[in-house]
Amino acid sequence: MTENSQTPQPAPAPELPTTYTPADVEGPLYERWVERGYFTADAKSDKPPFTIVIPPPNVTGALHLGHAFQVTLMDALTRRKRMQGFETLWLPGMDHAGIATQNKVEQQLAEEGKSRHDLGREEFTSRVWQWKEEYGGRILGQLRRLGAGLDWSRERFTMDEGLSRAVQTIFKKLYDDELIYRAERIINWCPRCLTAISDIEVDYQDDNGELVSLKYGEGDDTLVVATTRVETMLGDTAIAVHPDDERYAHLVGKRIKLPLTNRTIPVVGDTHVDPEFGTGAVKVTPAHDPNDFAIGQRHGLESITVMDERAIITVPGPFEGLDRFEARSAIVEAMREQGRVVAEKRPYVHSVGHCSRCKTTVEPRLSLQWWVKVETLAKAAGDAVRDDSVKLHPKEMEKRYFDWVDNLNDWTISRQLWWGHRIPIWYGPEGQVVCVGPDEEAPTGEGWHQDPDVLDTWFSSGLWPFSTLGWPEETPDLEKFYSTDVLVTGHDIIFFWVVRMMMFGLYAMDGEVPFKTVALTGLVRDEFGKKMSKSNPNAVDPIDWMDAYGSDAVRFTLAKGANPGADVPIGEDWVQASGKFANKIWNATRFAMMNGATVEGPLPPVEQLTTTDRWILSRLNTTVAQVDALYEDFQFAKLSENLYHFAWDEVFDWYVELSKTTFFAGGEQAKVSARVLGEVLDVMLRTLHPVMPFLTETLWTNLTGGESLVVADWPKDSGFRDTAAEQEIELVQQVVTEVRRFRSDQGLQPGQKVPAELTLTGTALAPHEAAIRQLLRLQPAGEGFHATASLPVAGATVALDLSGTIDVAAERKRLTKDLEAAKKEVAQANGKLGNEAFLAKAPDNVVDKIRGRLSKAEADIARITAQIEALPAQ
């Protein structure tokens, strides 16, 4: 028995088609859900809230399997909560994706032979808005195709009017609190995107480079330094050695000549230098290396920038105008001509930073930028997880979170772009600096101008959990739906996004966390565990799979692979298998409905139920309880596996088949079992709905006549359990399984009928004889019956007459051949395991493998011998 607060009322429904065609169902059904307002949340509702904000996809993006994966999980969570009676808000939106979107439009302009500078800032940004309206947001339609139950009435964009106001407000607040400042520091510069990028937007990979050792100075004042970025020597302003290194003590404080230039540079003593590494002397280029910049600060060194924004050499002389890599080769050659190249190591594999967007080698560069001072903000973000205000799931991910948040450097937030939130700072003719809030007038007049830079995209997306709800205004949505409940996102953007939302949420919302739980997922990979990439042939468009197998099949495959925090391998074969599962549900439910399955009237009392009825209701309640617990623990893979086996194995392969004799017999008992079957299907479809919404909705509305599963009640475990019935049916399953295995071993076809005598008297199996015979295709033992095989199982005996059903001679010959092969395997394995010399040398895994082969071969001998003995005499 299950406990539902809403009893569905049946209504006449058209007969279900013989086959399920997802394409005919999904589009119209989704639009009906939206039109009826099922996904629209009510801030005035007295229901408890449940809120998820979608990680905003880029406006330039298209649906990939990673999106489909996370959207499936979020949709499952929100659909279940809505059915449980929560006022559920799943809020959609997009990110303006500053660099990516600007690049798209600049590519268009390049095709026209123009650049953004030809248009000017205002016309260019207008052009980007036009691109956004025409081409952006394609992914939102694809989310509909997937069945995402998003509240489209609340769709947001990180540059819409409300979110722009939020950005200005928090910038002003941080600035006034002295948590935003402007400073000249080393930043990561992308010569392709022509902007600063943050540390976490740099991908490091091993590149083949060249390590060149160069001789600086003359005579006794000679030092050797090694570098992979030879071109930066043009900006060297010192040589550093450890102050305790006796080899160079006589040089500290002296100046030596910098080759290829007219400059001399000092030798400084600095504890940053490792005297054991290389020669113990390092070149110092403060404008092009973060460690060198720190040395320069300590010793008051000059910072000389040697490249422009496109990484072209700007130092007057023979290398001016060369690209950095061209200059590298030219300078090495010039130094070689002077006899200053002491050693060259090539290839020299070392880790090099690349822009995560365009893959260009990043250039460390001294630059005047705007920064967020993160020390206090990051501490609050760490403390919120430590005191369990925010739970990370799985908990093992906390270490990665703390490793990052506890060592966070100040965040550079200015970007040298035109598309984005422009920094609300104005500069005056006499050096004034004014930060302007959203309700303040910007200063005007001669000489006043706004900072040309825009804010890092992650700055505005860091406000997402509260800016989308109306902050800084005190809106009904903010009051009702903040803090949000769950953030579902990949573990790869803990650093990009999760930490920043934590810092900004706690700061802007007076210590109230932006979300209560962070459910971290892995990455979707191909079936061999390799990362999917457009540059590889393993990239998959999920729309293609939805076209072929239906959205439910794609969703179920993704959910079935979703172990918390773990990567998800996926192949088309698995989607195809989920499509077969969907067809199985369709066909079996259609068959059940055609044979009287109904939800009409109350569930019959226990005393009227067969053992099989009680068994399936007991298993049903156990499954509901298990699925509930797994949802609360974000164990999507396990709950999907449970639902799969309950539906396919227990309901369709066992309950329906065991009950066929009852249905065929007709009468009152058939009506009772038909009502039980209707109950089971009703609850099964409810529990499957969050993961497979289209299929379940179509079947459930036809079965029950109910309005929609989207707004139906989530089933509850009534606590009904019948251990005796479960044990009894387990015995039936043992008998059927064992006899089926025997039949298969004897080469009998599944539908081939065999005379049999069942000795069930005195066992719990006696009431199930008709069902057992039906499932095993066993005919009654008539005249002339001669038992040629007898199988004792589960306290009963099944005697079979195989005369005439198989070619005994051929079967004996086949089995004898298999027996000899098994005996040979045993002899070979025992030979190796009995060889002391072999055991002394062989790895443990090899020995274990041989022992496994021995164990299997011995089991095969026992099984085959029993089969031979069971054969009829010739």
TIFI-594925 format. One record per residue (C-alpha): residue in three letters; x, y, z. Coordinates in steps of 0.2 Angstrom, whole numbers, padded with zeros to 4 digits, always signed. Layout:
TIFI-594925
alaXYZ
...
//
This chain:
TIFI-594925
met+0000+0000+0000
thr+0006+0017-0004
glu+0001+0034+0003
asn-0004+0047-0009
ser-0013+0063-0004
gln-0021+0065-0021
thr-0031+0050-0028
pro-0032+0051-0046
gln-0049+0051-0054
pro-0050+0040-0070
ala-0058+0047-0086
pro-0060+0039-0103
ala-0044+0041-0113
pro-0040+0037-0130
glu-0031+0020-0133
leu-0012+0022-0133
pro-0003+0020-0149
thr+0005+0003-0152
thr+0022+0011-0152
tyr+0030+0026-0143
thr+0036+0040-0154
pro+0045+0053-0144
ala+0045+0066-0158
asp+0026+0066-0158
val+0024+0069-0140
glu+0039+0079-0133
gly+0037+0096-0141
pro+0018+0098-0139
leu+0018+0091-0122
tyr+0032+0104-0116
glu+0022+0119-0123
arg+0007+0113-0114
trp+0016+0112-0098
val+0022+0130-0100
glu+0006+0137-0106
arg-0003+0130-0091
gly+0010+0139-0080
tyr+0016+0123-0071
phe+0034+0130-0070
thr+0029+0147-0064
ala+0033+0150-0046
asp+0021+0161-0034
ala+0031+0172-0022
lys+0014+0175-0013
ser+0012+0156-0010
asp+0011+0149+0008
lys+0020+0133+0002
pro+0038+0131+0008
pro+0050+0137-0005
phe+0063+0127-0015
thr+0074+0137-0026
ile+0088+0132-0039
val+0096+0145-0051
ile+0103+0138-0067
pro+0121+0140-0069
pro+0119+0153-0083
pro+0125+0146-0100
asn+0135+0158-0111
val+0124+0168-0124
thr+0135+0161-0137
gly+0133+0143-0132
ala+0124+0128-0139
leu+0118+0113-0129
his+0132+0100-0126
leu+0131+0084-0115
gly+0138+0093-0100
his+0124+0105-0100
ala+0111+0091-0103
phe+0119+0081-0089
gln+0117+0095-0076
val+0100+0101-0082
thr+0093+0084-0081
leu+0099+0083-0063
met+0091+0100-0059
asp+0075+0096-0068
ala+0074+0080-0058
leu+0076+0089-0041
thr+0064+0103-0045
arg+0050+0091-0052
arg+0051+0080-0037
lys+0050+0095-0025
arg+0036+0102-0035
met+0026+0086-0033
gln+0030+0086-0014
gly+0021+0102-0012
phe+0035+0115-0012
glu+0033+0132-0021
thr+0047+0127-0033
leu+0057+0140-0043
trp+0070+0135-0055
leu+0076+0151-0063
pro+0083+0152-0080
gly+0095+0164-0088
met+0111+0167-0098
asp+0128+0175-0096
his+0134+0189-0108
ala+0151+0180-0109
gly+0161+0195-0112
ile+0176+0189-0121
ala+0167+0175-0131
thr+0153+0186-0137
gln+0165+0201-0142
asn+0175+0189-0152
lys+0160+0183-0161
val+0156+0200-0167
glu+0174+0205-0171
gln+0175+0190-0182
gln+0159+0196-0191
leu+0167+0213-0193
ala+0183+0205-0199
glu+0174+0197-0213
glu+0167+0214-0218
gly+0185+0221-0218
lys+0182+0231-0202
ser+0187+0231-0184
arg+0178+0237-0168
his+0188+0253-0169
asp+0181+0257-0186
leu+0164+0258-0178
gly+0168+0266-0161
arg+0163+0259-0144
glu+0144+0264-0145
glu+0141+0258-0162
phe+0151+0242-0158
thr+0141+0238-0142
ser+0125+0241-0152
arg+0131+0228-0165
val+0134+0216-0151
trp+0116+0218-0144
gln+0110+0215-0162
trp+0120+0199-0163
lys+0113+0193-0146
glu+0095+0196-0151
glu+0098+0187-0168
tyr+0110+0173-0164
gly+0112+0172-0145
gly+0102+0161-0133
arg+0100+0146-0145
ile+0103+0135-0130
leu+0087+0141-0121
gly+0077+0132-0135
gln+0087+0117-0133
leu+0084+0116-0114
arg+0065+0116-0119
arg+0069+0101-0130
leu+0077+0092-0116
gly+0061+0095-0105
ala+0069+0108-0092
gly+0055+0114-0081
leu+0061+0132-0080
asp+0051+0147-0075
trp+0053+0156-0091
ser+0043+0171-0084
arg+0058+0175-0074
glu+0072+0173-0087
arg+0087+0184-0083
phe+0102+0190-0093
thr+0118+0196-0084
met+0117+0213-0093
asp+0098+0216-0092
glu+0093+0232-0083
gly+0090+0224-0066
leu+0107+0214-0065
ser+0116+0230-0072
arg+0109+0239-0057
ala+0115+0225-0045
val+0133+0226-0052
gln+0134+0245-0050
thr+0127+0243-0032
ile+0139+0230-0026
phe+0154+0238-0035
lys+0150+0254-0026
lys+0148+0245-0009
leu+0164+0236-0011
tyr+0173+0252-0017
asp+0167+0262-0002
asp+0172+0248+0010
glu+0189+0249+0002
leu+0188+0231-0005
ile+0190+0237-0022
tyr+0206+0246-0027
arg+0217+0250-0042
ala+0235+0245-0043
glu+0249+0241-0055
arg+0253+0223-0054
ile+0258+0208-0065
ile+0243+0200-0073
asn+0239+0187-0086
trp+0238+0195-0103
cys+0230+0187-0118
pro+0239+0194-0134
arg+0224+0187-0144
cys+0209+0193-0134
leu+0219+0209-0129
thr+0213+0209-0111
ala+0219+0204-0094
ile+0212+0187-0088
ser+0212+0180-0070
asp+0222+0166-0064
ile+0208+0153-0066
glu+0206+0157-0084
val+0223+0151-0088
asp+0225+0133-0093
tyr+0243+0126-0090
gln+0250+0113-0101
asp+0267+0105-0105
asp+0275+0113-0120
asn+0291+0110-0129
gly+0302+0125-0126
glu+0320+0129-0125
leu+0331+0132-0109
val+0345+0144-0114
ser+0359+0148-0102
leu+0366+0166-0105
lys+0382+0174-0099
tyr+0380+0192-0092
gly+0394+0204-0087
glu+0413+0203-0091
gly+0428+0194-0084
asp+0427+0192-0065
asp+0410+0200-0065
thr+0402+0187-0075
leu+0386+0178-0071
val+0376+0164-0080
val+0357+0164-0079
ala+0345+0152-0088
thr+0328+0156-0095
thr+0315+0150-0107
arg+0309+0167-0111
val+0325+0175-0118
glu+0315+0190-0126
thr+0312+0197-0108
met+0330+0200-0105
leu+0327+0216-0114
gly+0318+0221-0098
asp+0330+0214-0085
thr+0334+0227-0072
ala+0344+0216-0060
ile+0352+0199-0057
ala+0347+0191-0040
val+0357+0179-0030
his+0354+0172-0012
pro+0363+0184+0000
asp+0372+0169+0009
asp+0379+0162-0007
glu+0398+0164-0005
arg+0401+0162-0024
tyr+0393+0179-0028
ala+0396+0188-0012
his+0409+0199-0020
leu+0396+0204-0034
val+0381+0210-0023
gly+0379+0228-0024
lys+0389+0229-0041
arg+0382+0234-0058
ile+0386+0223-0073
lys+0383+0226-0091
leu+0366+0219-0098
pro+0371+0212-0115
leu+0363+0219-0131
thr+0359+0235-0123
asn+0367+0251-0117
arg+0362+0248-0099
thr+0370+0241-0083
ile+0360+0232-0070
pro+0363+0229-0051
val+0366+0212-0043
val+0355+0210-0028
gly+0354+0198-0014
asp+0337+0191-0011
thr+0331+0176-0001
his+0318+0171-0014
val+0333+0164-0025
asp+0337+0145-0022
pro+0356+0144-0022
glu+0354+0125-0026
phe+0344+0128-0042
gly+0354+0130-0058
thr+0368+0142-0056
gly+0360+0151-0041
ala+0358+0167-0051
val+0342+0173-0059
lys+0338+0187-0071
val+0325+0199-0064
thr+0312+0206-0076
pro+0299+0215-0064
ala+0287+0220-0078
his+0285+0202-0085
asp+0286+0190-0071
pro+0276+0190-0054
asn+0291+0183-0044
asp+0302+0196-0052
phe+0290+0209-0049
ala+0290+0205-0030
ile+0309+0206-0030
gly+0308+0222-0039
gln+0297+0229-0026
arg+0308+0224-0012
his+0324+0232-0020
gly+0316+0247-0028
leu+0320+0241-0046
glu+0314+0249-0061
ser+0300+0240-0071
ile+0303+0240-0090
thr+0289+0234-0101
val+0296+0227-0117
met+0281+0222-0127
asp+0264+0230-0132
glu+0247+0222-0130
arg+0249+0211-0145
ala+0266+0204-0138
ile+0276+0214-0151
ile+0293+0220-0145
thr+0293+0239-0142
val+0311+0242-0136
pro+0321+0253-0148
gly+0334+0243-0158
pro+0336+0228-0169
phe+0322+0218-0161
glu+0309+0231-0161
gly+0293+0226-0171
leu+0296+0207-0169
asp+0283+0196-0162
arg+0289+0189-0145
phe+0293+0172-0152
glu+0302+0179-0167
ala+0312+0190-0155
arg+0316+0175-0144
ser+0325+0166-0159
ala+0334+0182-0165
ile+0340+0187-0147
val+0347+0169-0145
glu+0356+0171-0161
ala+0363+0188-0157
met+0369+0181-0140
arg+0377+0166-0148
glu+0387+0178-0160
gln+0394+0187-0145
gly+0399+0170-0137
arg+0386+0172-0123
val+0376+0157-0125
val+0383+0145-0113
ala+0371+0130-0115
glu+0355+0126-0124
lys+0343+0112-0119
arg+0330+0108-0132
pro+0317+0102-0132
tyr+0314+0108-0114
val+0297+0102-0108
his+0289+0115-0096
ser+0272+0120-0090
val+0266+0135-0100
gly+0250+0145-0097
his+0237+0147-0111
cys+0221+0157-0112
ser+0207+0146-0108
arg+0196+0153-0122
cys+0208+0155-0137
lys+0222+0144-0132
thr+0235+0158-0135
thr+0251+0158-0124
val+0248+0170-0110
glu+0260+0184-0107
pro+0263+0189-0089
arg+0263+0208-0090
leu+0264+0223-0078
ser+0247+0232-0080
leu+0236+0245-0070
gln+0220+0236-0066
trp+0206+0235-0054
trp+0206+0222-0040
val+0195+0215-0027
lys+0203+0213-0010
val+0198+0195-0006
glu+0205+0191+0011
thr+0190+0194+0022
leu+0178+0189+0008
ala+0187+0172+0006
lys+0188+0169+0024
ala+0169+0171+0026
ala+0167+0159+0011
gly+0178+0146+0019
asp+0170+0148+0036
ala+0152+0145+0029
val+0157+0128+0023
arg+0167+0124+0039
asp+0152+0128+0050
asp+0140+0118+0039
ser+0130+0133+0034
val+0134+0127+0016
lys+0136+0109+0013
leu+0147+0102-0001
his+0142+0086-0009
pro+0151+0074-0009
lys+0160+0080+0006
glu+0177+0074-0001
met+0176+0090-0012
glu+0179+0101+0003
lys+0197+0099+0003
arg+0198+0106-0015
tyr+0187+0120-0010
phe+0198+0124+0005
asp+0214+0123-0004
trp+0208+0136-0016
val+0198+0148-0004
asp+0211+0148+0009
asn+0225+0153-0003
leu+0215+0165-0014
asn+0225+0180-0021
asp+0217+0196-0025
trp+0206+0195-0040
thr+0209+0206-0055
ile+0191+0212-0061
ser+0195+0224-0075
arg+0195+0218-0093
gln+0200+0228-0108
leu+0184+0225-0118
trp+0169+0235-0124
trp+0156+0222-0121
gly+0151+0220-0103
his+0147+0230-0087
arg+0158+0246-0089
ile+0167+0250-0073
pro+0157+0264-0064
ile+0173+0275-0061
trp+0175+0293-0067
tyr+0191+0302-0068
gly+0192+0321-0067
pro+0204+0334-0075
glu+0213+0336-0059
gly+0216+0318-0054
gln+0199+0316-0046
val+0192+0298-0045
val+0173+0296-0042
cys+0164+0279-0040
val+0146+0282-0046
gly+0132+0271-0039
pro+0116+0267-0049
asp+0106+0281-0041
glu+0119+0294-0043
glu+0123+0307-0056
ala+0140+0304-0065
pro+0151+0320-0065
thr+0151+0329-0082
gly+0160+0343-0089
glu+0177+0346-0098
gly+0190+0333-0094
trp+0179+0321-0085
his+0178+0303-0092
gln+0173+0286-0087
asp+0185+0271-0085
pro+0186+0262-0102
asp+0187+0245-0095
val+0173+0233-0091
leu+0171+0220-0077
asp+0176+0202-0078
thr+0161+0192-0083
trp+0162+0181-0067
phe+0160+0198-0057
ser+0141+0199-0063
ser+0138+0180-0063
gly+0145+0180-0045
leu+0129+0189-0040
trp+0118+0177-0049
pro+0109+0169-0034
phe+0102+0185-0027
ser+0103+0198-0042
thr+0091+0187-0052
leu+0078+0188-0038
gly+0078+0207-0038
trp+0092+0213-0027
pro+0097+0227-0022
glu+0078+0230-0021
glu+0068+0221-0007
thr+0057+0211-0019
pro+0044+0197-0015
asp+0055+0185-0025
leu+0070+0189-0014
glu+0061+0187+0002
lys+0053+0171-0003
phe+0066+0162-0013
tyr+0083+0167-0005
ser+0093+0158+0001
thr+0093+0146-0014
asp+0092+0128-0009
val+0104+0118-0021
leu+0117+0123-0033
val+0121+0109-0045
thr+0137+0113-0055
gly+0153+0104-0060
his+0168+0102-0049
asp+0178+0111-0062
ile+0171+0128-0058
ile+0172+0128-0039
phe+0186+0141-0042
phe+0178+0151-0056
trp+0160+0153-0049
val+0156+0144-0033
val+0169+0153-0022
arg+0164+0170-0030
met+0145+0167-0027
met+0150+0163-0009
met+0160+0178-0006
phe+0147+0190-0014
gly+0132+0182-0007
leu+0138+0182+0011
tyr+0144+0200+0008
ala+0129+0208+0000
met+0116+0198+0010
asp+0122+0201+0027
gly+0130+0184+0030
glu+0115+0174+0023
val+0122+0161+0012
pro+0118+0160-0007
phe+0114+0142-0007
lys+0112+0128+0007
thr+0120+0114-0003
val+0132+0113-0017
ala+0130+0097-0027
leu+0146+0095-0037
thr+0145+0084-0052
gly+0159+0076-0063
leu+0162+0079-0081
val+0154+0069-0095
arg+0166+0059-0105
asp+0165+0047-0119
glu+0162+0028-0116
phe+0181+0025-0114
gly+0183+0039-0101
lys+0191+0051-0113
lys+0187+0070-0112
met+0175+0075-0126
ser+0181+0089-0137
lys+0176+0097-0154
ser+0194+0093-0160
asn+0191+0075-0157
pro+0179+0063-0166
asn+0171+0059-0149
ala+0161+0075-0147
val+0142+0072-0147
asp+0128+0083-0150
pro+0114+0078-0138
ile+0101+0084-0150
asp+0106+0070-0162
trp+0103+0057-0148
met+0087+0065-0143
asp+0081+0064-0162
ala+0086+0046-0162
tyr+0080+0039-0146
gly+0070+0053-0137
ser+0074+0065-0123
asp+0069+0053-0110
ala+0082+0041-0115
val+0096+0054-0115
arg+0090+0060-0098
phe+0089+0043-0090
thr+0106+0038-0097
leu+0114+0054-0090
ala+0105+0051-0073
lys+0110+0033-0072
gly+0129+0038-0073
ala+0128+0052-0061
asn+0138+0047-0046
pro+0142+0062-0035
gly+0157+0071-0040
ala+0163+0057-0052
asp+0165+0059-0071
val+0151+0051-0082
pro+0156+0040-0096
ile+0143+0039-0109
gly+0141+0030-0126
glu+0127+0029-0139
asp+0124+0011-0135
trp+0119+0016-0117
val+0107+0029-0124
gln+0100+0015-0135
ala+0098+0004-0120
ser+0088+0018-0111
gly+0077+0020-0127
lys+0073+0001-0125
phe+0069+0004-0107
ala+0057+0018-0112
asn+0049+0006-0125
lys+0048-0008-0112
ile+0038+0004-0100
trp+0027+0009-0114
asn+0023-0008-0121
ala+0021-0016-0103
thr+0010-0002-0097
arg-0001-0002-0113
phe-0003-0021-0111
ala-0007-0019-0092
met-0021-0006-0096
met-0028-0017-0110
asn-0029-0031-0097
gly-0039-0021-0085
ala-0026-0011-0074
thr-0035+0003-0066
val-0034+0016-0052
glu-0053+0017-0050
gly-0059+0015-0032
pro-0049+0012-0016
leu-0035-0001-0015
pro-0043-0018-0009
pro-0039-0023+0009
val-0025-0034+0012
glu-0035-0050+0016
gln-0041-0049-0002
leu-0024-0049-0010
thr-0014-0063-0017
thr+0003-0066-0011
thr+0010-0059-0027
asp-0001-0043-0024
arg+0006-0041-0007
trp+0024-0044-0013
ile+0024-0031-0026
leu+0016-0018-0015
ser+0029-0022-0002
arg+0043-0020-0015
leu+0034-0004-0021
asn+0035+0004-0004
thr+0053-0001-0002
thr+0057+0006-0018
val+0049+0023-0014
ala+0058+0024+0002
gln+0075+0020-0006
val+0072+0033-0020
asp+0067+0046-0008
ala+0083+0043+0003
leu+0094+0043-0013
tyr+0087+0059-0019
glu+0091+0068-0003
asp+0109+0061-0005
phe+0110+0067-0023
gln+0113+0048-0028
phe+0105+0050-0045
ala+0114+0034-0052
lys+0108+0023-0038
leu+0090+0029-0038
ser+0089+0027-0057
glu+0096+0010-0056
asn+0083+0006-0042
leu+0069+0012-0053
tyr+0076+0003-0068
his+0076-0014-0059
phe+0060-0011-0050
ala+0051-0007-0066
trp+0059-0019-0078
asp+0063-0034-0067
glu+0050-0034-0053
val+0035-0026-0061
phe+0035-0032-0079
asp+0046-0047-0079
trp+0039-0054-0062
tyr+0023-0047-0056
val+0014-0045-0073
glu+0020-0063-0078
leu+0016-0071-0061
ser-0002-0063-0061
lys-0006-0068-0079
thr-0014-0084-0073
thr-0025-0073-0061
phe-0030-0061-0075
phe-0034-0075-0087
ala-0045-0084-0074
gly-0055-0068-0072
gly-0068-0066-0058
glu-0066-0055-0043
gln-0048-0060-0039
ala-0043-0053-0057
lys-0051-0037-0053
val-0042-0036-0036
ser-0025-0039-0045
ala-0030-0027-0059
arg-0032-0013-0046
val-0016-0018-0038
leu-0007-0017-0055
gly-0015+0000-0058
glu-0008+0006-0041
val+0009+0000-0045
leu+0010+0008-0062
asp+0003+0024-0055
val+0016+0025-0041
met+0030+0019-0053
leu+0026+0032-0066
arg+0026+0046-0053
thr+0043+0041-0046
leu+0050+0039-0064
his+0043+0056-0069
pro+0057+0068-0063
val+0070+0058-0074
met+0059+0053-0088
pro+0045+0067-0089
phe+0038+0065-0107
leu+0035+0046-0107
thr+0028+0045-0089
glu+0016+0060-0092
thr+0009+0052-0107
leu+0006+0035-0099
trp+0000+0042-0082
thr-0013+0054-0089
asn-0020+0039-0100
leu-0020+0027-0085
thr-0027+0039-0072
gly-0036+0053-0082
gly-0026+0065-0070
glu-0022+0082-0076
ser-0003+0081-0076
leu+0011+0073-0067
val+0020+0089-0066
val+0007+0094-0052
ala+0003+0077-0046
asp+0008+0072-0028
trp+0024+0063-0025
pro+0021+0045-0018
lys+0024+0042+0000
asp+0030+0026+0008
ser+0015+0020+0019
gly+0026+0009+0029
phe+0018-0007+0022
arg+0029-0022+0021
asp+0026-0040+0020
thr+0041-0050+0023
ala+0033-0067+0022
ala+0026-0062+0004
glu+0043-0057-0001
gln+0051-0073+0005
glu+0038-0083-0003
ile+0040-0075-0020
glu+0059-0076-0018
leu+0057-0095-0018
val+0046-0094-0034
gln+0060-0084-0042
gln+0073-0096-0037
val+0063-0111-0044
val+0060-0102-0061
thr+0077-0095-0062
glu+0086-0112-0059
val+0074-0122-0071
arg+0077-0108-0084
arg+0095-0110-0082
phe+0094-0129-0084
arg+0083-0127-0099
ser+0096-0115-0107
asp+0110-0127-0103
gln+0101-0141-0112
gly+0099-0131-0127
leu+0080-0129-0126
gln+0071-0114-0134
pro+0063-0102-0122
gly+0045-0106-0129
gln+0048-0125-0130
lys+0035-0134-0120
val+0042-0149-0109
pro+0032-0161-0098
ala+0035-0159-0080
glu+0030-0166-0063
leu+0031-0153-0049
thr+0032-0159-0031
leu+0027-0143-0021
thr+0016-0151-0008
gly+0020-0144+0010
thr+0030-0129+0003
ala+0026-0111+0001
leu+0027-0114-0018
ala+0011-0125-0019
pro-0001-0110-0022
his+0010-0104-0037
glu+0011-0120-0047
ala+0000-0113-0061
ala+0011-0097-0062
ile+0027-0108-0062
arg+0021-0119-0076
gln+0016-0104-0086
leu+0033-0095-0084
leu+0043-0111-0087
arg+0032-0118-0101
leu+0030-0134-0092
gln+0016-0146-0097
pro+0007-0158-0085
ala+0015-0175-0083
gly+0003-0186-0094
glu+0003-0204-0099
gly+0020-0211-0103
phe+0029-0197-0093
his+0046-0202-0089
ala+0057-0191-0079
thr+0074-0189-0087
ala+0080-0175-0076
ser+0076-0170-0058
leu+0080-0153-0051
pro+0079-0151-0032
val+0077-0132-0028
ala+0070-0121-0015
gly+0063-0136-0005
ala+0053-0143-0020
thr+0057-0155-0035
val+0055-0151-0053
ala+0055-0167-0063
leu+0057-0165-0082
asp+0054-0177-0097
leu+0066-0171-0110
ser+0063-0187-0121
gly+0061-0181-0139
thr+0065-0163-0135
ile+0084-0163-0138
asp+0097-0173-0148
val+0104-0183-0133
ala+0119-0190-0143
ala+0124-0173-0150
glu+0121-0164-0133
arg+0131-0177-0124
lys+0145-0175-0137
arg+0145-0156-0135
leu+0145-0156-0116
thr+0159-0169-0115
lys+0170-0158-0126
asp+0166-0143-0114
leu+0171-0155-0099
glu+0187-0159-0107
ala+0192-0141-0110
ala+0187-0137-0092
lys+0198-0151-0085
lys+0213-0145-0096
glu+0211-0128-0089
val+0211-0135-0072
ala+0227-0145-0076
gln+0236-0130-0083
ala+0231-0118-0068
asn+0237-0131-0055
gly+0253-0134-0065
lys+0257-0115-0063
leu+0251-0113-0046
gly+0261-0129-0040
asn+0277-0122-0048
glu+0287-0113-0034
ala+0299-0104-0046
phe+0284-0097-0056
leu+0276-0091-0040
ala+0292-0083-0034
lys+0293-0072-0050
ala+0275-0069-0055
pro+0267-0053-0050
asp+0252-0055-0037
asn+0239-0049-0050
val+0245-0063-0062
val+0244-0076-0048
asp+0227-0070-0043
lys+0221-0071-0061
ile+0226-0089-0063
arg+0218-0093-0046
gly+0202-0086-0053
arg+0203-0096-0069
leu+0205-0112-0058
ser+0190-0108-0048
lys+0180-0105-0063
ala+0185-0120-0072
glu+0182-0131-0057
ala+0164-0124-0056
asp+0162-0127-0074
ile+0167-0146-0072
ala+0154-0147-0058
arg+0140-0139-0069
ile+0144-0149-0085
thr+0145-0165-0075
ala+0128-0162-0068
gln+0121-0158-0085
ile+0128-0174-0092
glu+0121-0184-0078
ala+0104-0176-0081
leu+0103-0181-0099
pro+0091-0195-0103
ala+0099-0212-0106
gln+0101-0217-0124
//
